[in-house]
Amino acid sequence: MKLPTIRPGLGGRFTLLLALIGVLASGLTGYYAFSTSRSLLVTAAEQRLLTANQVLVRQLLVTLEGVVRDVRMLARHPLLAQALSATGAEARGGAEEGVDALFAGMLETRPEYFQVRLIAAAEHGMERVRIDRDDSGLVRVAGDEMQEKGHFPYVYETLRLPPGRVYISPPAINHEEGAHASLGKPTLQLAVPIRDGRRVLGLVVISVDIGRIFQQLSAELPSNVAFMLTNRHGDFLVHPDPAKAFAFDRGRRVLIQDEFPATAGLVAGEPGELVTVADMPGQGRVVAAFVKHRLPAEHDDRSFILGLSQPLAEVLASSDTVGAATARIVVAFSVLSIFLAILLARAVIRPLNQMLRSVERFSSGEARTPLPVQRRDEIGVLARSVDSLQKQVDGQMAALQEKQRELDHLASHDSLTGLPNRRLFLDRLAQALARSRRTGEPLALLFIDLDHFKEINDRLGHGAGDVVLRTVAERMVAEVREIDTVARLGGDEFIILLDATEDRAVIAKIAGALLTVLADPVAVAGEAVVIGGSIGISGYPRDGSTAIEIIAAADKAMYRAKHEGRNSFRFASGEA
Amino acid sequence: MLGTRRCALLLLSFCLALLPMPALQAAERPVLRVLAWPGYADPDVVQGFEQRHKVRVEVTQIDSDTALWQRMSANGGRDFDVFAVNTAELQRYIDGGMALPVDPAAIANIRRQLPRFRQVEAIPGLLRGGQVYGIPYTYAEMGLIYDRSQFVVPPDSLRALWDPALHGRVLAYNGGTHNFSLAMLSLGSEQPFALASGDWRPAVERLIELRRNVLGFYTQPEESVEVFRRHRVALMLANYGRQQLRLLRAAGADVGYVIPREGALAWLDCWVVASGVRDRRLVEAWLDYMLEPAVSDLLVSRQGLGSTIAEAAENRPQDQLRWLVAVEDYARRERLWARVISGDRLHRVLAP
């Protein structure tokens, strides 16, 4: 079975297309607005993080510069050189006490310092003055607790420093036994050699609680921003996951270039900055900004990378509001565009449909429906064209029908008298008979032949004969009822069908009246011509059951009337 | 039409005939399950064995003693046919019944090994109850690296680390267990891994002397190379052996390597038959294959490790390697070392 292919109409397709364009346009606009807002948010977050990062680097450097100033100030203090160079126990003790007070004073004002020490170059780097910080406060370490530190880089590197330089250690976990608060904590050592002329006597070293500094740095950051710091190799010193900070101290390497592959170039290369969106283990997708900074005036490559990251979801949280608003606008505009599309399609399609209906009705011959001829656009022009076409067709059809009617009339009527001719008469008789057979109603036929007509024709010409025939016909028509049919069979023979007439008296009366009007003189060519007629009457069902029988019976009766003295009528069947 | 159908039929039967063969072969191939360290059984090495013996080898890699123990003990050693472990660690696998003895006579290539690896009774931990439990495969020793330009005669003793003439130009390793052993060796002890009660004091004294003589102590190989170069170090104890030598040479240092006459501490990894062994002959074939020059040489060229069948260029046959064994008290060594490295003096180090 083949299903008919259903295709939407022009109006449907037009609506669909317009609606589609509308929805697509608003949807795409919305989508691009949304994605642009997202990328703008990410860019803004990156810039924000980068700026915050630069501020933090600045703060870190300021803090570090503060320590450098402190350690330099201490190194320049004459008491330190005195304590290191004094030979007598008393002089040395006095100087050390002074240094002691100096160190204690500094530790009291600088909570981020773990310990301040004066270390001699001699005696394997023996500590000479050492103030540690403890949970309970400051601890003056003395006597046996003093240790030899010559084998630590902050001692042997510092002692070898050229004048004017400050040693800054790599950040590391302090494993030096007896270091009090510093033990096991991330520590940074800053040291300056103490000179007596060209001779290096020892050094002063400040151990800095970098954990505290990092904490202070990150304290002002919003809680959703993660703070990261790495050493020059990329090992994390600060990481949101504490297990990843200083992992190298536990025999593991957790590197920034592994967590953020984009930073590989930064770790290997020169100081710079970088923003990236990456998957951070345990943190999900984050926006991150990194700044690599290198400390100045160092013989060693002391650089670090500071990083800040923020979950992408949080950065984009405000874009969800934008997204929802955009979605609402898109939906509203889509609905609007669908509505407009329907309206527009209707505006275009309705007059077309109007015309279509009109043409359909026109072609099926029904009454015409109005066309939108009053429109001033192309549709108006089309409507007017259709209208004039219809009118033209209408006119032609009317002329054609008129001709047809004339032809029909000519075919069924006598051209001279305008009476139905034999063909039409036989047709009507057949119909009347059929009706009579059904209803049982009788009918009667009057066969009329004019008397002396041939003589008038011969004497006065055919024109006179025609006048007589016409006059006679008119008179007969006037005598019978409207339902009765008067026909001319040809020549001077007429026949009348009297419908539903049975009463012989009535028929006789009609026949008599007919004879009277026939006997009236007819004025022809200034002469009163007298004619008459003979009438034969037959009836159904008495005189036959078919048209031929009935006509023949009337014909026979007419001849009887003619032979028995003209101007009279005879019934086909007798009186009985 | 008929031709096409016949062709298709032929092709189909051809495919059917061919397809099951490799599948069947693969299913029938015996599997050798190997548990080893990275670099011991590289894919090309494994492929060579698979082709030669028409078997499939499943290599599982571990990168720490802990991971090795977890893998092996997970199922009583029955998940593997053969595994690689160092002689010190091997003991607990024997104790746990996860390692099985091996018959050296069944491994032809053992004759290729250097005498010091063939004399299994001289290697502590390989024998138990008169049976051999491991076939030595690779090792690394902790020799001395020296700057050729600073020595007329290369150092040949651990005592050079204590040489006052080299004060401030010596680099040592920051590790308590090994350092106590080294101290004992430098004192002439033959029992560096088992300190008697009377040995602690001299050992600590020796370590404090070492501390006072060195420039510093390193932890990482890269760190050692950096300090060595920057401070013109003359002598370094190479805890990472030839790996450090390669790094230094790559950095452009003119350095030599020597095994001190007291012997060098060394770890030795052996192939051991696991208790899960299914086909002993196949395991023996694997062990034999591992000792082929083409395979064992890769340890040297690719990993910087020692091969048991060829003497390293720097080593002499008389060099003594002191295979690491479990020490008497790891915790005490580390505790005392932490004090030594922190700079404490003798009585405070030895304080309870």
HADDOCK unambig.tbl for C-alpha pairs under 7 A between the chains (distance, minus, plus):
assign (segid A and resid 124 and name CA) (segid B and resid 212 and name CA) 5.91 0.50 0.50
assign (segid A and resid 147 and name CA) (segid B and resid 342 and name CA) 6.97 0.50 0.50
assign (segid A and resid 147 and name CA) (segid B and resid 343 and name CA) 4.46 0.50 0.50
assign (segid A and resid 147 and name CA) (segid B and resid 344 and name CA) 4.91 0.50 0.50
assign (segid A and resid 147 and name CA) (segid B and resid 345 and name CA) 6.94 0.50 0.50
assign (segid A and resid 148 and name CA) (segid B and resid 343 and name CA) 4.23 0.50 0.50
assign (segid A and resid 148 and name CA) (segid B and resid 344 and name CA) 6.47 0.50 0.50
assign (segid A and resid 149 and name CA) (segid B and resid 343 and name CA) 5.52 0.50 0.50
assign (segid A and resid 151 and name CA) (segid B and resid 211 and name CA) 6.59 0.50 0.50
assign (segid A and resid 151 and name CA) (segid B and resid 214 and name CA) 6.56 0.50 0.50
assign (segid A and resid 151 and name CA) (segid B and resid 215 and name CA) 5.45 0.50 0.50
assign (segid A and resid 151 and name CA) (segid B and resid 216 and name CA) 4.31 0.50 0.50
assign (segid A and resid 152 and name CA) (segid B and resid 216 and name CA) 5.96 0.50 0.50
assign (segid A and resid 153 and name CA) (segid B and resid 216 and name CA) 6.91 0.50 0.50
assign (segid A and resid 176 and name CA) (segid B and resid 342 and name CA) 4.65 0.50 0.50
assign (segid A and resid 177 and name CA) (segid B and resid 338 and name CA) 6.72 0.50 0.50
assign (segid A and resid 177 and name CA) (segid B and resid 339 and name CA) 6.03 0.50 0.50
assign (segid A and resid 177 and name CA) (segid B and resid 342 and name CA) 5.38 0.50 0.50
